[in-house]
Amino acid sequence: AIRKAAIGLVTATGVFRCDLILLLLTVGLSWLWQRQLTVRQALRIGVATGIVILCVTVPIDSLLWQQGTLVWPEGQVFYYNTFLNKS
């Protein structure tokens, strides 16, 4: 059950909103603290799911946004808000 929930949270974070990183962090830390998930399991789930989600969403978003390059809108928003400190 924890594995499916973790996959769902990573998927939602990658596809819908990078703001869900805060929810993913708090829930993930709770699972680690309660020993329901190990760090190794969390990393394996997060990396594998993240790669799959990016491989699915980037081509679709790139096609729909028609910018001629690969596009991940949530990644661009995260970069713009976090690293460029603009909103």
All heavy atoms as an XYZ file, in Angstrom:
685
protein
N       0.828     -1.190      0.000
C       0.000      0.000      0.000
C       0.881      1.268      0.000
O       0.564      2.226     -0.679
C      -0.920     -0.001      1.203
N       1.961      1.239      0.783
C       2.855      2.395      0.851
C       3.519      2.618     -0.502
O       3.662      3.749     -0.964
C       3.920      2.200      1.954
C       3.265      2.086      3.327
C       4.951      3.304      1.928
C       2.565      3.329      3.791
N       3.907      1.536     -1.155
C       4.581      1.635     -2.459
C       3.668      2.306     -3.481
O       4.085      3.196     -4.216
C       4.994      0.244     -2.926
C       5.817      0.250     -4.181
C       6.295     -1.176     -4.505
N       7.187     -1.181     -5.630
C       6.795     -1.192     -6.899
N       5.514     -1.201     -7.182
N       7.664     -1.187     -7.881
N       2.403      1.893     -3.524
C       1.450      2.488     -4.473
C       1.200      3.961     -4.155
O       1.082      4.787     -5.056
C       0.136      1.710     -4.467
C       0.242      0.360     -5.127
C      -1.098     -0.345     -5.142
C      -0.957     -1.721     -5.781
N      -2.247     -2.431     -5.798
N       1.119      4.280     -2.882
C       0.916      5.678     -2.482
C       2.121      6.524     -2.875
O       1.972      7.654     -3.356
C       0.661      5.764     -0.979
N       3.323      5.995     -2.683
C       4.538      6.727     -3.058
C       4.587      6.956     -4.560
O       4.912      8.057     -5.022
C       5.779      5.961     -2.591
N       4.261      5.938     -5.337
C       4.227      6.088     -6.794
C       3.199      7.138     -7.191
O       3.450      7.976     -8.055
C       3.938      4.730     -7.466
C       5.140      3.804     -7.292
C       3.589      4.899     -8.938
C       4.886      2.369     -7.709
N       2.051      7.124     -6.550
C       1.011      8.122     -6.838
C       1.458      9.538     -6.522
O       1.199     10.467     -7.296
N       2.124      9.721     -5.399
C       2.604     11.057     -5.026
C       3.682     11.566     -5.978
O       3.672     12.731     -6.381
C       3.146     11.045     -3.596
C       2.110     11.189     -2.491
C       2.759     10.985     -1.127
C       1.445     12.542     -2.547
N       4.608     10.697     -6.350
C       5.659     11.104     -7.288
C       5.042     11.439     -8.646
O       5.411     12.422     -9.286
C       6.740     10.015     -7.424
C       7.731     10.355     -8.525
C       7.473      9.835     -6.103
N       4.086     10.634     -9.072
C       3.403     10.881    -10.342
C       2.677     12.219    -10.323
O       2.805     13.018    -11.253
C       2.408      9.743    -10.646
O       3.118      8.515    -10.720
C       1.667      9.993    -11.949
N       1.930     12.468     -9.273
C       1.192     13.733     -9.173
C       2.137     14.926     -9.139
O       1.869     15.968     -9.740
C       0.307     13.723     -7.923
N       3.257     14.766     -8.456
C       4.238     15.848     -8.382
C       4.831     16.151     -9.755
O       4.981     17.301    -10.146
C       5.355     15.495     -7.383
O       4.766     15.261     -6.100
C       6.368     16.611     -7.266
N       5.161     15.114    -10.492
C       5.779     15.299    -11.799
C       4.834     15.778    -12.869
O       5.214     16.532    -13.764
N       3.586     15.359    -12.785
C       2.630     15.681    -13.841
C       1.839     16.949    -13.539
O       1.686     17.807    -14.405
C       1.649     14.509    -14.057
C       0.564     14.876    -15.050
C       2.395     13.275    -14.531
N       1.346     17.078    -12.328
C       0.409     18.152    -12.042
C       1.046     19.395    -11.437
O       0.948     20.470    -11.997
C      -0.721     17.654    -11.130
C      -1.506     16.530    -11.729
C      -1.488     15.279    -11.162
C      -2.232     16.717    -12.892
C      -2.198     14.238    -11.718
C      -2.948     15.683    -13.466
C      -2.923     14.434    -12.869
N       1.680     19.259    -10.294
C       2.189     20.434     -9.603
C       3.463     20.112     -8.858
O       3.508     19.201     -8.046
C       1.168     20.956     -8.589
C      -0.097     21.509     -9.161
C       0.090     22.787     -9.886
N       0.646     23.780     -8.978
C       0.907     25.002     -9.325
N       0.686     25.408    -10.530
N       1.427     25.839     -8.459
N       4.483     20.882     -9.093
C       5.726     20.715     -8.333
C       5.545     21.176     -6.888
O       6.358     20.853     -6.031
C       6.866     21.481     -8.998
S       7.489     20.646    -10.452
N       4.471     21.923     -6.621
C       4.191     22.326     -5.240
C       3.913     21.110     -4.362
O       4.027     21.190     -3.144
C       2.990     23.268     -5.184
C       3.200     24.533     -5.982
O       4.366     24.851     -6.290
O       2.210     25.201     -6.312
N       3.556     20.006     -4.974
C       3.302     18.790     -4.214
C       4.571     18.201     -3.623
O       4.520     17.255     -2.839
C       2.621     17.744     -5.100
C       1.162     18.045     -5.458
C       0.646     17.036     -6.469
C       0.299     18.023     -4.212
N       5.714     18.771     -3.969
C       6.983     18.317     -3.385
C       6.921     18.440     -1.863
O       7.437     17.588     -1.144
C       8.177     19.105     -3.963
C       8.404     18.707     -5.417
C       9.437     18.895     -3.147
C       9.448     19.536     -6.129
N       6.279     19.485     -1.359
C       6.157     19.659      0.090
C       5.353     18.528      0.712
O       5.719     18.001      1.764
C       5.520     21.011      0.413
C       6.327     22.237     -0.001
C       5.522     23.509      0.256
C       7.637     22.280      0.750
N       4.255     18.142      0.073
C       3.457     17.022      0.570
C       4.248     15.726      0.461
O       4.269     14.919      1.401
C       2.150     16.907     -0.218
C       1.260     15.720      0.136
C       0.787     15.820      1.582
C       0.084     15.631     -0.814
N       4.900     15.528     -0.674
C       5.716     14.331     -0.873
C       6.811     14.233      0.185
O       7.062     13.163      0.742
C       6.325     14.355     -2.273
C       7.229     13.200     -2.672
C       6.461     11.889     -2.659
C       7.812     13.459     -4.055
N       7.442     15.354      0.506
C       8.507     15.378      1.510
C       7.979     15.013      2.894
O       8.549     14.165      3.579
C       9.172     16.754      1.545
C      10.251     16.943      2.592
C      11.469     16.092      2.269
C      10.636     18.398      2.704
N       6.888     15.635      3.303
C       6.376     15.370      4.654
C       5.846     13.941      4.790
O       6.108     13.279      5.791
C       5.287     16.376      5.054
O       4.246     16.367      4.070
C       5.841     17.778      5.182
N       5.117     13.480      3.805
C       4.595     12.109      3.864
C       5.749     11.108      3.788
O       5.785     10.121      4.531
C       3.568     11.868      2.744
C       3.175     10.402      2.665
C       2.333     12.726      2.960
N       6.703     11.378      2.898
C       7.859     10.491      2.769
C       8.661     10.404      4.049
O       9.081      9.316      4.462
N       8.900     11.543      4.687
C       9.619     11.531      5.963
C       8.847     10.771      7.034
O       9.433     10.071      7.857
C       9.904     12.962      6.423
C      10.979     13.703      5.650
C      11.073     15.152      6.126
C      12.325     13.004      5.773
N       7.534     10.893      7.016
C       6.700     10.154      7.956
C       6.847      8.647      7.744
O       6.989      7.883      8.709
C       5.236     10.565      7.779
O       4.373      9.672      8.431
N       6.840      8.220      6.489
C       7.018      6.791      6.196
C       8.400      6.313      6.624
O       8.544      5.212      7.132
C       6.806      6.513      4.720
C       5.383      6.635      4.271
C       4.267      6.467      5.025
C       4.928      6.948      2.962
N       3.142      6.665      4.266
C       3.526      6.955      2.990
C       5.567      7.222      1.765
C       2.754      7.219      1.869
C       4.795      7.483      0.645
C       3.407      7.482      0.695
N       9.400      7.133      6.403
C      10.750      6.764      6.819
C      10.848      6.696      8.341
O      11.442      5.769      8.893
C      11.770      7.762      6.263
C      11.988      7.736      4.750
C      12.865      8.911      4.329
C      12.597      6.423      4.303
N      10.284      7.670      9.005
C      10.326      7.734     10.462
C       9.636      6.518     11.088
O      10.096      5.966     12.082
C       9.657      9.027     10.938
C       9.699      9.200     12.419
C       8.704      8.901     13.311
C      10.770      9.716     13.197
N       9.085      9.199     14.582
C      10.366      9.705     14.541
C      12.029     10.186     12.885
C      11.180     10.138     15.563
C      12.834     10.620     13.914
C      12.406     10.593     15.236
N       8.511      6.116     10.493
C       7.748      4.972     11.011
C       8.271      3.632     10.487
O       7.690      2.585     10.763
C       6.268      5.124     10.653
C       5.630      6.313     11.300
C       4.209      6.542     10.809
O       3.657      5.752     10.052
N       3.609      7.636     11.246
N       9.351      3.685      9.733
C       9.990      2.499      9.164
C       9.059      1.697      8.252
O       9.146      0.479      8.156
C      10.566      1.610     10.250
C      11.637      2.302     11.058
C      12.245      1.363     12.072
N      13.046      2.086     13.042
C      14.326      2.351     12.905
N      14.961      1.980     11.829
N      14.986      3.003     13.847
N       8.136      2.392      7.600
C       7.274      1.752      6.616
C       7.942      1.720      5.243
O       7.477      1.016      4.350
C       5.943      2.501      6.513
C       5.129      2.431      7.780
C       3.869      3.252      7.675
O       3.829      4.288      7.027
N       2.816      2.782      8.325
N       9.016      2.478      5.108
C       9.742      2.592      3.852
C      11.199      2.868      4.187
O      11.483      3.653      5.089
C       9.152      3.760      3.041
C       9.476      3.902      1.576
C       8.910      2.734      0.779
C       8.892      5.191      1.039
N      12.109      2.209      3.490
C      13.523      2.490      3.706
C      13.975      3.574      2.731
O      13.297      3.856      1.739
C      14.383      1.227      3.482
O      14.312      0.852      2.111
C      13.924      0.073      4.374
N      15.114      4.168      3.027
C      15.654      5.203      2.133
C      15.912      4.604      0.753
O      15.606      5.222     -0.267
C      16.948      5.811      2.724
C      17.608      6.736      1.731
C      16.658      6.532      4.028
N      16.430      3.416      0.725
C      16.707      2.750     -0.557
C      15.427      2.533     -1.356
O      15.381      2.776     -2.560
C      17.411      1.430     -0.306
C      17.868      0.759     -1.552
C      18.641     -0.488     -1.228
N      19.201     -1.031     -2.455
C      20.148     -1.903     -2.507
N      20.686     -2.349     -1.397
N      20.586     -2.341     -3.652
N      14.379      2.060     -0.694
C      13.100      1.857     -1.376
C      12.551      3.189     -1.893
O      12.041      3.271     -3.008
C      12.077      1.226     -0.430
C      12.332     -0.209     -0.084
C      11.396     -0.704      1.001
O      11.063      0.036      1.933
N      10.971     -1.954      0.882
N      12.635      4.219     -1.060
C      12.111      5.536     -1.446
C      12.851      6.077     -2.670
O      12.229      6.592     -3.603
C      12.234      6.509     -0.274
N      14.169      5.950     -2.664
C      14.948      6.419     -3.807
C      14.633      5.615     -5.061
O      14.498      6.175     -6.150
C      16.438      6.356     -3.496
C      16.953      7.407     -2.516
C      18.409      7.135     -2.164
C      16.788      8.796     -3.097
N      14.521      4.314     -4.913
C      14.217      3.467     -6.072
C      12.846      3.806     -6.654
O      12.703      3.945     -7.868
C      14.283      1.995     -5.665
C      14.199      1.063     -6.850
C      14.449     -0.371     -6.480
N      13.781     -0.710     -5.221
C      14.166     -1.696     -4.434
N      15.211     -2.419     -4.738
N      13.515     -1.955     -3.326
N      11.852      3.962     -5.794
C      10.509      4.319     -6.254
C      10.520      5.707     -6.894
O       9.966      5.910     -7.975
C       9.496      4.265     -5.090
C       9.266      2.824     -4.651
C       8.175      4.920     -5.481
C       8.498      2.692     -3.347
N      11.145      6.666     -6.227
C      11.158      8.038     -6.723
C      11.863      8.192     -8.049
O      11.347      8.822     -8.978
N      13.036      7.598     -8.176
C      13.808      7.724     -9.418
C      13.118      6.988    -10.562
O      12.942      7.530    -11.655
C      15.258      7.215     -9.214
C      15.989      7.105    -10.534
C      16.002      8.143     -8.265
N      12.704      5.750    -10.310
C      12.060      4.961    -11.373
C      10.760      5.610    -11.834
O      10.522      5.761    -13.042
C      11.794      3.538    -10.882
N       9.931      6.021    -10.891
C       8.657      6.652    -11.258
C       8.898      7.985    -11.938
O       8.233      8.319    -12.923
C       7.773      6.839    -10.008
O       7.603      5.578     -9.367
C       6.414      7.398    -10.379
N       9.845      8.755    -11.441
C      10.153     10.051    -12.057
C      10.600      9.922    -13.497
O      10.173     10.686    -14.378
N      11.451      8.939    -13.768
C      11.921      8.729    -15.138
C      10.766      8.324    -16.048
O      10.617      8.855    -17.156
C      13.048      7.673    -15.161
C      14.310      8.259    -14.530
C      13.334      7.194    -16.581
C      15.408      7.249    -14.287
N       9.939      7.402    -15.588
C       8.800      6.960    -16.398
C       7.854      8.122    -16.669
O       7.419      8.337    -17.812
C       8.050      5.792    -15.714
C       6.733      5.500    -16.411
C       8.916      4.548    -15.689
N       7.549      8.903    -15.641
C       6.619     10.022    -15.797
C       7.182     11.053    -16.764
O       6.463     11.573    -17.623
C       6.308     10.655    -14.419
C       5.467      9.686    -13.597
C       5.606     11.989    -14.554
C       4.215      9.188    -14.276
N       8.457     11.388    -16.648
C       9.057     12.348    -17.577
C       9.061     11.820    -19.006
O       8.804     12.570    -19.955
C      10.467     12.714    -17.136
C      10.558     13.612    -15.912
C      12.017     13.818    -15.522
C       9.884     14.945    -16.163
N       9.325     10.525    -19.168
C       9.321      9.929    -20.515
C       7.929      9.934    -21.141
O       7.797      9.944    -22.362
C       9.855      8.505    -20.464
S      11.636      8.415    -20.190
N       6.900      9.942    -20.311
C       5.530      9.978    -20.823
C       5.056     11.412    -21.027
O       4.489     11.745    -22.074
C       4.570      9.222    -19.869
C       3.126      9.427    -20.266
C       4.906      7.743    -19.844
N       5.278     12.281    -20.041
C       4.693     13.621    -20.109
C       5.444     14.595    -21.009
O       4.819     15.442    -21.646
C       4.573     14.254    -18.708
O       5.872     14.366    -18.130
C       3.677     13.452    -17.809
N       6.766     14.508    -21.065
C       7.532     15.468    -21.877
C       7.162     15.394    -23.355
O       6.899     16.434    -23.973
C       9.051     15.313    -21.635
C       9.848     16.085    -22.671
C       9.409     15.789    -20.237
N       7.096     14.203    -23.968
C       6.683     14.185    -25.378
C       5.261     14.706    -25.606
O       5.000     15.415    -26.582
C       6.783     12.707    -25.768
C       7.727     12.113    -24.803
C       7.541     12.880    -23.526
N       4.357     14.371    -24.685
C       2.976     14.848    -24.836
C       2.919     16.364    -24.683
O       2.307     17.061    -25.502
C       2.045     14.148    -23.815
C       1.942     12.662    -24.153
C       0.670     14.798    -23.798
C       1.250     11.828    -23.100
N       3.551     16.900    -23.635
C       3.566     18.354    -23.435
C       4.270     19.061    -24.588
O       3.822     20.118    -25.037
C       4.246     18.719    -22.117
C       3.382     18.402    -20.906
O       2.150     18.357    -21.056
O       3.952     18.208    -19.822
N       5.348     18.491    -25.081
C       6.078     19.097    -26.198
C       5.206     19.163    -27.441
O       5.211     20.165    -28.164
C       7.346     18.297    -26.495
O       8.199     18.286    -25.374
N       4.459     18.105    -27.688
C       3.557     18.084    -28.834
C       2.450     19.119    -28.682
O       2.148     19.867    -29.613
C       2.959     16.684    -29.002
C       1.947     16.501    -30.123
C       2.657     16.609    -31.475
C       1.246     15.162    -30.001
N       1.869     19.191    -27.496
C       0.748     20.111    -27.276
C       1.186     21.572    -27.234
O       0.443     22.450    -27.662
C       0.006     19.725    -25.988
C      -0.688     18.365    -26.015
C      -1.280     18.043    -24.656
C      -1.754     18.314    -27.081
N       2.356     21.859    -26.694
C       2.829     23.241    -26.582
C       3.438     23.735    -27.890
O       3.589     24.927    -28.095
C       3.836     23.375    -25.443
C       3.188     23.362    -24.087
C       2.542     22.321    -23.504
C       3.089     24.435    -23.177
N       2.069     22.671    -22.278
C       2.394     23.984    -22.043
C       3.543     25.752    -23.196
C       2.129     24.790    -20.954
C       3.285     26.558    -22.091
C       2.579     26.074    -20.993
N       3.825     22.847    -28.767
C       4.334     23.163    -30.106
C       5.407     24.258    -30.103
O       5.333     25.220    -30.859
C       3.176     23.565    -31.025
C       2.171     22.472    -31.228
C       1.026     22.896    -32.122
O       0.943     24.030    -32.543
N       0.138     21.967    -32.408
N       6.425     24.083    -29.274
C       7.511     25.061    -29.221
C       8.732     24.607    -30.004
O       9.718     25.319    -30.088
C       7.906     25.346    -27.774
C       6.846     26.099    -27.015
C       7.323     26.509    -25.637
O       8.443     26.217    -25.228
N       6.467     27.178    -24.902
N       8.695     23.413    -30.576
C       9.816     22.927    -31.363
C      10.927     22.303    -30.547
O      11.915     21.845    -31.099
N      10.818     22.317    -29.234
C      11.801     21.696    -28.355
C      11.066     20.832    -27.332
O       9.844     20.875    -27.235
C      12.630     22.751    -27.591
O      11.751     23.525    -26.769
C      13.374     23.660    -28.542
N      11.830     20.075    -26.567
C      11.218     19.299    -25.498
C      10.785     20.235    -24.380
O      11.539     21.126    -23.985
C      12.200     18.258    -24.963
C      12.564     17.140    -25.937
C      13.598     16.219    -25.300
C      11.341     16.348    -26.338
N       9.580     20.037    -23.880
C       9.001     20.943    -22.889
C       8.459     20.133    -21.712
O       7.763     19.145    -21.902
C       7.839     21.759    -23.509
C       7.175     22.639    -22.474
C       8.317     22.575    -24.676
N       8.804     20.559    -20.505
C       8.182     20.044    -19.287
C       7.699     21.263    -18.512
O       8.456     21.879    -17.756
C       9.164     19.210    -18.480
C       8.585     18.623    -17.227
C       7.355     18.054    -17.073
C       9.206     18.559    -15.946
N       7.177     17.625    -15.791
C       8.294     17.926    -15.075
C      10.439     18.960    -15.458
C       8.585     17.692    -13.740
C      10.712     18.717    -14.129
C       9.808     18.091    -13.281
N       6.444     21.675    -18.693
C       5.944     22.916    -18.091
C       6.143     23.004    -16.583
O       6.512     24.061    -16.074
C       4.456     22.917    -18.442
C       4.364     22.076    -19.665
C       5.419     21.024    -19.511
N       5.917     21.918    -15.866
C       6.084     21.968    -14.418
C       7.539     22.205    -14.035
O       7.825     22.900    -13.071
C       5.559     20.688    -13.764
C       4.064     20.663    -13.627
C       3.516     21.893    -12.923
O       4.047     22.301    -11.872
O       2.541     22.462    -13.425
N       8.453     21.644    -14.771
C       9.872     21.876    -14.518
C      10.259     23.314    -14.788
O      11.041     23.926    -14.045
N       9.692     23.891    -15.842
C       9.978     25.288    -16.167
C       9.414     26.225    -15.114
O      10.061     27.199    -14.732
C       9.417     25.630    -17.544
C      10.164     24.948    -18.664
C       9.578     25.250    -20.030
O       8.411     25.570    -20.171
N      10.423     25.132    -21.050
N       8.220     25.933    -14.634
C       7.612     26.755    -13.576
C       8.428     26.654    -12.294
O       8.683     27.659    -11.629
C       6.142     26.325    -13.331
C       5.591     26.949    -12.066
C       5.283     26.675    -14.525
N       8.843     25.439    -11.937
C       9.654     25.236    -10.741
C      10.962     26.013    -10.842
O      11.370     26.693     -9.901
C       9.928     23.739    -10.545
C      10.764     23.429     -9.340
C      10.227     23.517     -8.069
C      12.091     23.043     -9.472
C      10.985     23.228     -6.952
C      12.864     22.754     -8.368
C      12.310     22.849     -7.103
N      11.627     25.948    -11.981
C      12.882     26.676    -12.196
C      12.651     28.183    -12.107
O      13.403     28.892    -11.445
C      13.470     26.305    -13.552
C      14.715     27.076    -13.899
C      15.936     26.765    -13.305
C      14.679     28.135    -14.810
C      17.078     27.478    -13.618
C      15.817     28.843    -15.119
C      17.023     28.523    -14.528
O      18.137     29.244    -14.821
N      11.613     28.670    -12.768
C      11.305     30.105    -12.791
C      11.029     30.627    -11.392
O      11.542     31.678    -10.998
C      10.081     30.326    -13.703
C       9.744     31.776    -13.922
C      10.425     32.552    -14.846
C       8.700     32.368    -13.224
C      10.095     33.878    -15.060
C       8.359     33.693    -13.426
C       9.058     34.436    -14.342
O       8.733     35.752    -14.551
N      10.213     29.894    -10.630
C       9.835     30.362     -9.287
C      10.937     30.166     -8.261
O      11.138     31.006     -7.389
C       8.574     29.643     -8.812
C       7.341     30.080     -9.551
O       7.309     31.152    -10.142
N       6.328     29.243     -9.555
N      11.651     29.058     -8.331
C      12.612     28.709     -7.287
C      13.996     29.307     -7.538
O      14.563     29.950     -6.664
C      12.730     27.187     -7.163
O      11.419     26.648     -6.937
C      13.635     26.796     -6.009
N      14.528     29.096     -8.719
C      15.907     29.516     -8.975
C      16.014     30.957     -9.480
O      16.971     31.650     -9.160
C      16.577     28.546     -9.967
C      16.737     27.173     -9.387
C      15.917     26.146     -9.802
C      17.665     26.914     -8.397
C      16.044     24.876     -9.260
C      17.808     25.665     -7.846
C      16.982     24.639     -8.279
N      15.046     31.387    -10.272
C      15.080     32.773    -10.753
C      14.400     33.716     -9.761
O      14.478     34.935     -9.927
C      14.411     32.876    -12.123
C      15.074     32.080    -13.249
C      14.315     32.272    -14.546
C      16.532     32.470    -13.420
N      13.701     33.139     -8.763
C      13.024     33.903     -7.715
C      12.018     34.898     -8.288
O      11.934     36.043     -7.854
C      14.030     34.604     -6.803
C      13.426     34.985     -5.479
O      12.426     34.407     -5.062
N      14.017     35.960     -4.808
N      11.304     34.450     -9.279
C      10.243     35.276     -9.884
C       8.935     34.528     -9.695
O       8.880     33.343     -9.508
C      10.527     35.491    -11.367
C      11.821     36.238    -11.618
C      12.061     36.398    -13.092
C      13.379     37.131    -13.336
N      13.645     37.288    -14.761
N       7.861     35.284     -9.753
C       6.575     34.628     -9.566
C       5.507     35.312    -10.380
O       5.558     36.437    -10.709
C       6.197     34.673     -8.085
O       4.993     34.006     -7.870
